[in-house]
Amino acid sequence: MAVAAMILADVSLSTVIWWLLVGLIAGFLASVVMRGGGYGIVGDIIIGIVGAILGGFLAGLLGIGASGFVGTIIIAFIGACILIAILRAVSTRYPRRY
């Protein structure tokens, strides 16, 4: 609990705005590229933020670093595309084609 409080105490409003902006851009681009119907603004932000976490984790495993705003969006975009592919693989809304 103390660790979570320390992490949240260090997060400023501008940091949260950047997370939301990166999440929106990456989620929107991923939904366009993956040809879904989109998830709406909130859904795109969530997909983008979770995709950024996933993409950052995978980039860290591969030893790839992102620098700057564009690099962060690229990593988040790749993670969001992977996340959408996983969601579609486990969802019954998008039937698999053989």
Phi and psi restraints in degrees (range 20) as a CNS / XPLOR table:
assign (resid 1 and name C) (resid 2 and name N)
       (resid 2 and name CA) (resid 2 and name C) 1.0 -68.1 20.0 2
assign (resid 2 and name N) (resid 2 and name CA)
       (resid 2 and name C) (resid 3 and name N) 1.0 -34.9 20.0 2
assign (resid 2 and name C) (resid 3 and name N)
       (resid 3 and name CA) (resid 3 and name C) 1.0 -66.3 20.0 2
assign (resid 3 and name N) (resid 3 and name CA)
       (resid 3 and name C) (resid 4 and name N) 1.0 -43.4 20.0 2
assign (resid 3 and name C) (resid 4 and name N)
       (resid 4 and name CA) (resid 4 and name C) 1.0 -62.5 20.0 2
assign (resid 4 and name N) (resid 4 and name CA)
       (resid 4 and name C) (resid 5 and name N) 1.0 -39.0 20.0 2
assign (resid 4 and name C) (resid 5 and name N)
       (resid 5 and name CA) (resid 5 and name C) 1.0 -65.6 20.0 2
assign (resid 5 and name N) (resid 5 and name CA)
       (resid 5 and name C) (resid 6 and name N) 1.0 -38.1 20.0 2
assign (resid 5 and name C) (resid 6 and name N)
       (resid 6 and name CA) (resid 6 and name C) 1.0 -67.1 20.0 2
assign (resid 6 and name N) (resid 6 and name CA)
       (resid 6 and name C) (resid 7 and name N) 1.0 -40.7 20.0 2
assign (resid 6 and name C) (resid 7 and name N)
       (resid 7 and name CA) (resid 7 and name C) 1.0 -65.8 20.0 2
assign (resid 7 and name N) (resid 7 and name CA)
       (resid 7 and name C) (resid 8 and name N) 1.0 -45.4 20.0 2
assign (resid 7 and name C) (resid 8 and name N)
       (resid 8 and name CA) (resid 8 and name C) 1.0 -68.7 20.0 2
assign (resid 8 and name N) (resid 8 and name CA)
       (resid 8 and name C) (resid 9 and name N) 1.0 -29.3 20.0 2
assign (resid 8 and name C) (resid 9 and name N)
       (resid 9 and name CA) (resid 9 and name C) 1.0 -70.0 20.0 2
assign (resid 9 and name N) (resid 9 and name CA)
       (resid 9 and name C) (resid 10 and name N) 1.0 -25.9 20.0 2
assign (resid 9 and name C) (resid 10 and name N)
       (resid 10 and name CA) (resid 10 and name C) 1.0 -86.3 20.0 2
assign (resid 10 and name N) (resid 10 and name CA)
       (resid 10 and name C) (resid 11 and name N) 1.0 -10.5 20.0 2
assign (resid 10 and name C) (resid 11 and name N)
       (resid 11 and name CA) (resid 11 and name C) 1.0 -87.3 20.0 2
assign (resid 11 and name N) (resid 11 and name CA)
       (resid 11 and name C) (resid 12 and name N) 1.0 123.6 20.0 2
assign (resid 11 and name C) (resid 12 and name N)
       (resid 12 and name CA) (resid 12 and name C) 1.0 -99.4 20.0 2
assign (resid 12 and name N) (resid 12 and name CA)
       (resid 12 and name C) (resid 13 and name N) 1.0 171.7 20.0 2
assign (resid 12 and name C) (resid 13 and name N)
       (resid 13 and name CA) (resid 13 and name C) 1.0 -63.9 20.0 2
assign (resid 13 and name N) (resid 13 and name CA)
       (resid 13 and name C) (resid 14 and name N) 1.0 -38.8 20.0 2
assign (resid 13 and name C) (resid 14 and name N)
       (resid 14 and name CA) (resid 14 and name C) 1.0 -65.7 20.0 2
assign (resid 14 and name N) (resid 14 and name CA)
       (resid 14 and name C) (resid 15 and name N) 1.0 -34.1 20.0 2
assign (resid 14 and name C) (resid 15 and name N)
       (resid 15 and name CA) (resid 15 and name C) 1.0 -65.1 20.0 2
assign (resid 15 and name N) (resid 15 and name CA)
       (resid 15 and name C) (resid 16 and name N) 1.0 -43.1 20.0 2
assign (resid 15 and name C) (resid 16 and name N)
       (resid 16 and name CA) (resid 16 and name C) 1.0 -64.9 20.0 2
assign (resid 16 and name N) (resid 16 and name CA)
       (resid 16 and name C) (resid 17 and name N) 1.0 -39.7 20.0 2
assign (resid 16 and name C) (resid 17 and name N)
       (resid 17 and name CA) (resid 17 and name C) 1.0 -63.5 20.0 2
assign (resid 17 and name N) (resid 17 and name CA)
       (resid 17 and name C) (resid 18 and name N) 1.0 -41.0 20.0 2
assign (resid 17 and name C) (resid 18 and name N)
       (resid 18 and name CA) (resid 18 and name C) 1.0 -63.5 20.0 2
assign (resid 18 and name N) (resid 18 and name CA)
       (resid 18 and name C) (resid 19 and name N) 1.0 -42.1 20.0 2
assign (resid 18 and name C) (resid 19 and name N)
       (resid 19 and name CA) (resid 19 and name C) 1.0 -59.2 20.0 2
assign (resid 19 and name N) (resid 19 and name CA)
       (resid 19 and name C) (resid 20 and name N) 1.0 -45.2 20.0 2
assign (resid 19 and name C) (resid 20 and name N)
       (resid 20 and name CA) (resid 20 and name C) 1.0 -65.1 20.0 2
assign (resid 20 and name N) (resid 20 and name CA)
       (resid 20 and name C) (resid 21 and name N) 1.0 -41.0 20.0 2
assign (resid 20 and name C) (resid 21 and name N)
       (resid 21 and name CA) (resid 21 and name C) 1.0 -66.2 20.0 2
assign (resid 21 and name N) (resid 21 and name CA)
       (resid 21 and name C) (resid 22 and name N) 1.0 -46.6 20.0 2
assign (resid 21 and name C) (resid 22 and name N)
       (resid 22 and name CA) (resid 22 and name C) 1.0 -62.6 20.0 2
assign (resid 22 and name N) (resid 22 and name CA)
       (resid 22 and name C) (resid 23 and name N) 1.0 -43.0 20.0 2
assign (resid 22 and name C) (resid 23 and name N)
       (resid 23 and name CA) (resid 23 and name C) 1.0 -61.8 20.0 2
assign (resid 23 and name N) (resid 23 and name CA)
       (resid 23 and name C) (resid 24 and name N) 1.0 -42.5 20.0 2
assign (resid 23 and name C) (resid 24 and name N)
       (resid 24 and name CA) (resid 24 and name C) 1.0 -65.1 20.0 2
assign (resid 24 and name N) (resid 24 and name CA)
       (resid 24 and name C) (resid 25 and name N) 1.0 -46.7 20.0 2
assign (resid 24 and name C) (resid 25 and name N)
       (resid 25 and name CA) (resid 25 and name C) 1.0 -65.3 20.0 2
assign (resid 25 and name N) (resid 25 and name CA)
       (resid 25 and name C) (resid 26 and name N) 1.0 -49.1 20.0 2
assign (resid 25 and name C) (resid 26 and name N)
       (resid 26 and name CA) (resid 26 and name C) 1.0 -65.8 20.0 2
assign (resid 26 and name N) (resid 26 and name CA)
       (resid 26 and name C) (resid 27 and name N) 1.0 -41.7 20.0 2
assign (resid 26 and name C) (resid 27 and name N)
       (resid 27 and name CA) (resid 27 and name C) 1.0 -65.7 20.0 2
assign (resid 27 and name N) (resid 27 and name CA)
       (resid 27 and name C) (resid 28 and name N) 1.0 -40.3 20.0 2
assign (resid 27 and name C) (resid 28 and name N)
       (resid 28 and name CA) (resid 28 and name C) 1.0 -65.9 20.0 2
assign (resid 28 and name N) (resid 28 and name CA)
       (resid 28 and name C) (resid 29 and name N) 1.0 -47.4 20.0 2
assign (resid 28 and name C) (resid 29 and name N)
       (resid 29 and name CA) (resid 29 and name C) 1.0 -61.4 20.0 2
assign (resid 29 and name N) (resid 29 and name CA)
       (resid 29 and name C) (resid 30 and name N) 1.0 -41.1 20.0 2
assign (resid 29 and name C) (resid 30 and name N)
       (resid 30 and name CA) (resid 30 and name C) 1.0 -65.9 20.0 2
assign (resid 30 and name N) (resid 30 and name CA)
       (resid 30 and name C) (resid 31 and name N) 1.0 -39.5 20.0 2
assign (resid 30 and name C) (resid 31 and name N)
       (resid 31 and name CA) (resid 31 and name C) 1.0 -68.5 20.0 2
assign (resid 31 and name N) (resid 31 and name CA)
       (resid 31 and name C) (resid 32 and name N) 1.0 -31.6 20.0 2
assign (resid 31 and name C) (resid 32 and name N)
       (resid 32 and name CA) (resid 32 and name C) 1.0 -71.5 20.0 2
assign (resid 32 and name N) (resid 32 and name CA)
       (resid 32 and name C) (resid 33 and name N) 1.0 -46.1 20.0 2
assign (resid 32 and name C) (resid 33 and name N)
       (resid 33 and name CA) (resid 33 and name C) 1.0 -67.6 20.0 2
assign (resid 33 and name N) (resid 33 and name CA)
       (resid 33 and name C) (resid 34 and name N) 1.0 -38.3 20.0 2
assign (resid 33 and name C) (resid 34 and name N)
       (resid 34 and name CA) (resid 34 and name C) 1.0 -82.4 20.0 2
assign (resid 34 and name N) (resid 34 and name CA)
       (resid 34 and name C) (resid 35 and name N) 1.0 0.6 20.0 2
assign (resid 34 and name C) (resid 35 and name N)
       (resid 35 and name CA) (resid 35 and name C) 1.0 50.4 20.0 2
assign (resid 35 and name N) (resid 35 and name CA)
       (resid 35 and name C) (resid 36 and name N) 1.0 59.1 20.0 2
assign (resid 35 and name C) (resid 36 and name N)
       (resid 36 and name CA) (resid 36 and name C) 1.0 -102.9 20.0 2
assign (resid 36 and name N) (resid 36 and name CA)
       (resid 36 and name C) (resid 37 and name N) 1.0 -132.1 20.0 2
assign (resid 36 and name C) (resid 37 and name N)
       (resid 37 and name CA) (resid 37 and name C) 1.0 -128.7 20.0 2
assign (resid 37 and name N) (resid 37 and name CA)
       (resid 37 and name C) (resid 38 and name N) 1.0 8.0 20.0 2
assign (resid 37 and name C) (resid 38 and name N)
       (resid 38 and name CA) (resid 38 and name C) 1.0 82.5 20.0 2
assign (resid 38 and name N) (resid 38 and name CA)
       (resid 38 and name C) (resid 39 and name N) 1.0 167.3 20.0 2
assign (resid 38 and name C) (resid 39 and name N)
       (resid 39 and name CA) (resid 39 and name C) 1.0 -122.0 20.0 2
assign (resid 39 and name N) (resid 39 and name CA)
       (resid 39 and name C) (resid 40 and name N) 1.0 7.7 20.0 2
assign (resid 39 and name C) (resid 40 and name N)
       (resid 40 and name CA) (resid 40 and name C) 1.0 84.5 20.0 2
assign (resid 40 and name N) (resid 40 and name CA)
       (resid 40 and name C) (resid 41 and name N) 1.0 173.1 20.0 2
assign (resid 40 and name C) (resid 41 and name N)
       (resid 41 and name CA) (resid 41 and name C) 1.0 -64.1 20.0 2
assign (resid 41 and name N) (resid 41 and name CA)
       (resid 41 and name C) (resid 42 and name N) 1.0 -48.6 20.0 2
assign (resid 41 and name C) (resid 42 and name N)
       (resid 42 and name CA) (resid 42 and name C) 1.0 -66.0 20.0 2
assign (resid 42 and name N) (resid 42 and name CA)
       (resid 42 and name C) (resid 43 and name N) 1.0 -42.6 20.0 2
assign (resid 42 and name C) (resid 43 and name N)
       (resid 43 and name CA) (resid 43 and name C) 1.0 -63.8 20.0 2
assign (resid 43 and name N) (resid 43 and name CA)
       (resid 43 and name C) (resid 44 and name N) 1.0 -41.0 20.0 2
assign (resid 43 and name C) (resid 44 and name N)
       (resid 44 and name CA) (resid 44 and name C) 1.0 -63.6 20.0 2
assign (resid 44 and name N) (resid 44 and name CA)
       (resid 44 and name C) (resid 45 and name N) 1.0 -39.7 20.0 2
assign (resid 44 and name C) (resid 45 and name N)
       (resid 45 and name CA) (resid 45 and name C) 1.0 -63.4 20.0 2
assign (resid 45 and name N) (resid 45 and name CA)
       (resid 45 and name C) (resid 46 and name N) 1.0 -45.8 20.0 2
assign (resid 45 and name C) (resid 46 and name N)
       (resid 46 and name CA) (resid 46 and name C) 1.0 -63.9 20.0 2
assign (resid 46 and name N) (resid 46 and name CA)
       (resid 46 and name C) (resid 47 and name N) 1.0 -47.1 20.0 2
assign (resid 46 and name C) (resid 47 and name N)
       (resid 47 and name CA) (resid 47 and name C) 1.0 -59.0 20.0 2
assign (resid 47 and name N) (resid 47 and name CA)
       (resid 47 and name C) (resid 48 and name N) 1.0 -42.5 20.0 2
assign (resid 47 and name C) (resid 48 and name N)
       (resid 48 and name CA) (resid 48 and name C) 1.0 -65.9 20.0 2
assign (resid 48 and name N) (resid 48 and name CA)
       (resid 48 and name C) (resid 49 and name N) 1.0 -42.7 20.0 2
assign (resid 48 and name C) (resid 49 and name N)
       (resid 49 and name CA) (resid 49 and name C) 1.0 -69.1 20.0 2
assign (resid 49 and name N) (resid 49 and name CA)
       (resid 49 and name C) (resid 50 and name N) 1.0 -46.1 20.0 2
assign (resid 49 and name C) (resid 50 and name N)
       (resid 50 and name CA) (resid 50 and name C) 1.0 -65.4 20.0 2
assign (resid 50 and name N) (resid 50 and name CA)
       (resid 50 and name C) (resid 51 and name N) 1.0 -37.9 20.0 2
assign (resid 50 and name C) (resid 51 and name N)
       (resid 51 and name CA) (resid 51 and name C) 1.0 -63.6 20.0 2
assign (resid 51 and name N) (resid 51 and name CA)
       (resid 51 and name C) (resid 52 and name N) 1.0 -36.5 20.0 2
assign (resid 51 and name C) (resid 52 and name N)
       (resid 52 and name CA) (resid 52 and name C) 1.0 -64.6 20.0 2
assign (resid 52 and name N) (resid 52 and name CA)
       (resid 52 and name C) (resid 53 and name N) 1.0 -40.1 20.0 2
assign (resid 52 and name C) (resid 53 and name N)
       (resid 53 and name CA) (resid 53 and name C) 1.0 -65.0 20.0 2
assign (resid 53 and name N) (resid 53 and name CA)
       (resid 53 and name C) (resid 54 and name N) 1.0 -46.5 20.0 2
assign (resid 53 and name C) (resid 54 and name N)
       (resid 54 and name CA) (resid 54 and name C) 1.0 -63.7 20.0 2
assign (resid 54 and name N) (resid 54 and name CA)
       (resid 54 and name C) (resid 55 and name N) 1.0 -46.5 20.0 2
assign (resid 54 and name C) (resid 55 and name N)
       (resid 55 and name CA) (resid 55 and name C) 1.0 -63.6 20.0 2
assign (resid 55 and name N) (resid 55 and name CA)
       (resid 55 and name C) (resid 56 and name N) 1.0 -39.8 20.0 2
assign (resid 55 and name C) (resid 56 and name N)
       (resid 56 and name CA) (resid 56 and name C) 1.0 -64.6 20.0 2
assign (resid 56 and name N) (resid 56 and name CA)
       (resid 56 and name C) (resid 57 and name N) 1.0 -39.4 20.0 2
assign (resid 56 and name C) (resid 57 and name N)
       (resid 57 and name CA) (resid 57 and name C) 1.0 -64.3 20.0 2
assign (resid 57 and name N) (resid 57 and name CA)
       (resid 57 and name C) (resid 58 and name N) 1.0 -47.8 20.0 2
assign (resid 57 and name C) (resid 58 and name N)
       (resid 58 and name CA) (resid 58 and name C) 1.0 -66.4 20.0 2
assign (resid 58 and name N) (resid 58 and name CA)
       (resid 58 and name C) (resid 59 and name N) 1.0 -39.4 20.0 2
assign (resid 58 and name C) (resid 59 and name N)
       (resid 59 and name CA) (resid 59 and name C) 1.0 -64.1 20.0 2
assign (resid 59 and name N) (resid 59 and name CA)
       (resid 59 and name C) (resid 60 and name N) 1.0 -37.3 20.0 2
assign (resid 59 and name C) (resid 60 and name N)
       (resid 60 and name CA) (resid 60 and name C) 1.0 -64.8 20.0 2
assign (resid 60 and name N) (resid 60 and name CA)
       (resid 60 and name C) (resid 61 and name N) 1.0 -38.6 20.0 2
assign (resid 60 and name C) (resid 61 and name N)
       (resid 61 and name CA) (resid 61 and name C) 1.0 -65.0 20.0 2
assign (resid 61 and name N) (resid 61 and name CA)
       (resid 61 and name C) (resid 62 and name N) 1.0 -34.5 20.0 2
assign (resid 61 and name C) (resid 62 and name N)
       (resid 62 and name CA) (resid 62 and name C) 1.0 -85.9 20.0 2
assign (resid 62 and name N) (resid 62 and name CA)
       (resid 62 and name C) (resid 63 and name N) 1.0 -6.7 20.0 2
assign (resid 62 and name C) (resid 63 and name N)
       (resid 63 and name CA) (resid 63 and name C) 1.0 78.6 20.0 2
assign (resid 63 and name N) (resid 63 and name CA)
       (resid 63 and name C) (resid 64 and name N) 1.0 21.9 20.0 2
assign (resid 63 and name C) (resid 64 and name N)
       (resid 64 and name CA) (resid 64 and name C) 1.0 -97.9 20.0 2
assign (resid 64 and name N) (resid 64 and name CA)
       (resid 64 and name C) (resid 65 and name N) 1.0 132.5 20.0 2
assign (resid 64 and name C) (resid 65 and name N)
       (resid 65 and name CA) (resid 65 and name C) 1.0 -113.6 20.0 2
assign (resid 65 and name N) (resid 65 and name CA)
       (resid 65 and name C) (resid 66 and name N) 1.0 148.2 20.0 2
assign (resid 65 and name C) (resid 66 and name N)
       (resid 66 and name CA) (resid 66 and name C) 1.0 -110.2 20.0 2
assign (resid 66 and name N) (resid 66 and name CA)
       (resid 66 and name C) (resid 67 and name N) 1.0 134.6 20.0 2
assign (resid 66 and name C) (resid 67 and name N)
       (resid 67 and name CA) (resid 67 and name C) 1.0 -125.3 20.0 2
assign (resid 67 and name N) (resid 67 and name CA)
       (resid 67 and name C) (resid 68 and name N) 1.0 137.0 20.0 2
assign (resid 67 and name C) (resid 68 and name N)
       (resid 68 and name CA) (resid 68 and name C) 1.0 83.2 20.0 2
assign (resid 68 and name N) (resid 68 and name CA)
       (resid 68 and name C) (resid 69 and name N) 1.0 177.3 20.0 2
assign (resid 68 and name C) (resid 69 and name N)
       (resid 69 and name CA) (resid 69 and name C) 1.0 -67.8 20.0 2
assign (resid 69 and name N) (resid 69 and name CA)
       (resid 69 and name C) (resid 70 and name N) 1.0 -44.1 20.0 2
assign (resid 69 and name C) (resid 70 and name N)
       (resid 70 and name CA) (resid 70 and name C) 1.0 -66.3 20.0 2
assign (resid 70 and name N) (resid 70 and name CA)
       (resid 70 and name C) (resid 71 and name N) 1.0 -42.3 20.0 2
assign (resid 70 and name C) (resid 71 and name N)
       (resid 71 and name CA) (resid 71 and name C) 1.0 -61.4 20.0 2
assign (resid 71 and name N) (resid 71 and name CA)
       (resid 71 and name C) (resid 72 and name N) 1.0 -39.8 20.0 2
assign (resid 71 and name C) (resid 72 and name N)
       (resid 72 and name CA) (resid 72 and name C) 1.0 -64.8 20.0 2
assign (resid 72 and name N) (resid 72 and name CA)
       (resid 72 and name C) (resid 73 and name N) 1.0 -41.4 20.0 2
assign (resid 72 and name C) (resid 73 and name N)
       (resid 73 and name CA) (resid 73 and name C) 1.0 -66.8 20.0 2
assign (resid 73 and name N) (resid 73 and name CA)
       (resid 73 and name C) (resid 74 and name N) 1.0 -38.3 20.0 2
assign (resid 73 and name C) (resid 74 and name N)
       (resid 74 and name CA) (resid 74 and name C) 1.0 -63.0 20.0 2
assign (resid 74 and name N) (resid 74 and name CA)
       (resid 74 and name C) (resid 75 and name N) 1.0 -46.5 20.0 2
assign (resid 74 and name C) (resid 75 and name N)
       (resid 75 and name CA) (resid 75 and name C) 1.0 -63.6 20.0 2
assign (resid 75 and name N) (resid 75 and name CA)
       (resid 75 and name C) (resid 76 and name N) 1.0 -42.4 20.0 2
assign (resid 75 and name C) (resid 76 and name N)
       (resid 76 and name CA) (resid 76 and name C) 1.0 -65.3 20.0 2
assign (resid 76 and name N) (resid 76 and name CA)
       (resid 76 and name C) (resid 77 and name N) 1.0 -38.7 20.0 2
assign (resid 76 and name C) (resid 77 and name N)
       (resid 77 and name CA) (resid 77 and name C) 1.0 -62.8 20.0 2
assign (resid 77 and name N) (resid 77 and name CA)
       (resid 77 and name C) (resid 78 and name N) 1.0 -45.9 20.0 2
assign (resid 77 and name C) (resid 78 and name N)
       (resid 78 and name CA) (resid 78 and name C) 1.0 -62.3 20.0 2
assign (resid 78 and name N) (resid 78 and name CA)
       (resid 78 and name C) (resid 79 and name N) 1.0 -44.4 20.0 2
assign (resid 78 and name C) (resid 79 and name N)
       (resid 79 and name CA) (resid 79 and name C) 1.0 -63.5 20.0 2
assign (resid 79 and name N) (resid 79 and name CA)
       (resid 79 and name C) (resid 80 and name N) 1.0 -38.4 20.0 2
assign (resid 79 and name C) (resid 80 and name N)
       (resid 80 and name CA) (resid 80 and name C) 1.0 -67.5 20.0 2
assign (resid 80 and name N) (resid 80 and name CA)
       (resid 80 and name C) (resid 81 and name N) 1.0 -38.3 20.0 2
assign (resid 80 and name C) (resid 81 and name N)
       (resid 81 and name CA) (resid 81 and name C) 1.0 -63.4 20.0 2
assign (resid 81 and name N) (resid 81 and name CA)
       (resid 81 and name C) (resid 82 and name N) 1.0 -42.9 20.0 2
assign (resid 81 and name C) (resid 82 and name N)
       (resid 82 and name CA) (resid 82 and name C) 1.0 -62.8 20.0 2
assign (resid 82 and name N) (resid 82 and name CA)
       (resid 82 and name C) (resid 83 and name N) 1.0 -42.6 20.0 2
assign (resid 82 and name C) (resid 83 and name N)
       (resid 83 and name CA) (resid 83 and name C) 1.0 -62.8 20.0 2
assign (resid 83 and name N) (resid 83 and name CA)
       (resid 83 and name C) (resid 84 and name N) 1.0 -43.7 20.0 2
assign (resid 83 and name C) (resid 84 and name N)
       (resid 84 and name CA) (resid 84 and name C) 1.0 -63.0 20.0 2
assign (resid 84 and name N) (resid 84 and name CA)
       (resid 84 and name C) (resid 85 and name N) 1.0 -40.4 20.0 2
assign (resid 84 and name C) (resid 85 and name N)
       (resid 85 and name CA) (resid 85 and name C) 1.0 -62.7 20.0 2
assign (resid 85 and name N) (resid 85 and name CA)
       (resid 85 and name C) (resid 86 and name N) 1.0 -40.1 20.0 2
assign (resid 85 and name C) (resid 86 and name N)
       (resid 86 and name CA) (resid 86 and name C) 1.0 -66.6 20.0 2
assign (resid 86 and name N) (resid 86 and name CA)
       (resid 86 and name C) (resid 87 and name N) 1.0 -44.2 20.0 2
assign (resid 86 and name C) (resid 87 and name N)
       (resid 87 and name CA) (resid 87 and name C) 1.0 -61.4 20.0 2
assign (resid 87 and name N) (resid 87 and name CA)
       (resid 87 and name C) (resid 88 and name N) 1.0 -39.4 20.0 2
assign (resid 87 and name C) (resid 88 and name N)
       (resid 88 and name CA) (resid 88 and name C) 1.0 -70.6 20.0 2
assign (resid 88 and name N) (resid 88 and name CA)
       (resid 88 and name C) (resid 89 and name N) 1.0 -31.3 20.0 2
assign (resid 88 and name C) (resid 89 and name N)
       (resid 89 and name CA) (resid 89 and name C) 1.0 -68.7 20.0 2
assign (resid 89 and name N) (resid 89 and name CA)
       (resid 89 and name C) (resid 90 and name N) 1.0 -32.8 20.0 2
assign (resid 89 and name C) (resid 90 and name N)
       (resid 90 and name CA) (resid 90 and name C) 1.0 -97.6 20.0 2
assign (resid 90 and name N) (resid 90 and name CA)
       (resid 90 and name C) (resid 91 and name N) 1.0 -6.4 20.0 2
assign (resid 90 and name C) (resid 91 and name N)
       (resid 91 and name CA) (resid 91 and name C) 1.0 -89.7 20.0 2
assign (resid 91 and name N) (resid 91 and name CA)
       (resid 91 and name C) (resid 92 and name N) 1.0 149.4 20.0 2
assign (resid 91 and name C) (resid 92 and name N)
       (resid 92 and name CA) (resid 92 and name C) 1.0 -91.4 20.0 2
assign (resid 92 and name N) (resid 92 and name CA)
       (resid 92 and name C) (resid 93 and name N) 1.0 -7.1 20.0 2
assign (resid 92 and name C) (resid 93 and name N)
       (resid 93 and name CA) (resid 93 and name C) 1.0 -69.2 20.0 2
assign (resid 93 and name N) (resid 93 and name CA)
       (resid 93 and name C) (resid 94 and name N) 1.0 -35.7 20.0 2
assign (resid 93 and name C) (resid 94 and name N)
       (resid 94 and name CA) (resid 94 and name C) 1.0 -107.1 20.0 2
assign (resid 94 and name N) (resid 94 and name CA)
       (resid 94 and name C) (resid 95 and name N) 1.0 96.8 20.0 2
assign (resid 94 and name C) (resid 95 and name N)
       (resid 95 and name CA) (resid 95 and name C) 1.0 -66.0 20.0 2
assign (resid 95 and name N) (resid 95 and name CA)
       (resid 95 and name C) (resid 96 and name N) 1.0 147.2 20.0 2
assign (resid 95 and name C) (resid 96 and name N)
       (resid 96 and name CA) (resid 96 and name C) 1.0 -77.6 20.0 2
assign (resid 96 and name N) (resid 96 and name CA)
       (resid 96 and name C) (resid 97 and name N) 1.0 141.7 20.0 2
assign (resid 96 and name C) (resid 97 and name N)
       (resid 97 and name CA) (resid 97 and name C) 1.0 -106.1 20.0 2
assign (resid 97 and name N) (resid 97 and name CA)
       (resid 97 and name C) (resid 98 and name N) 1.0 128.4 20.0 2
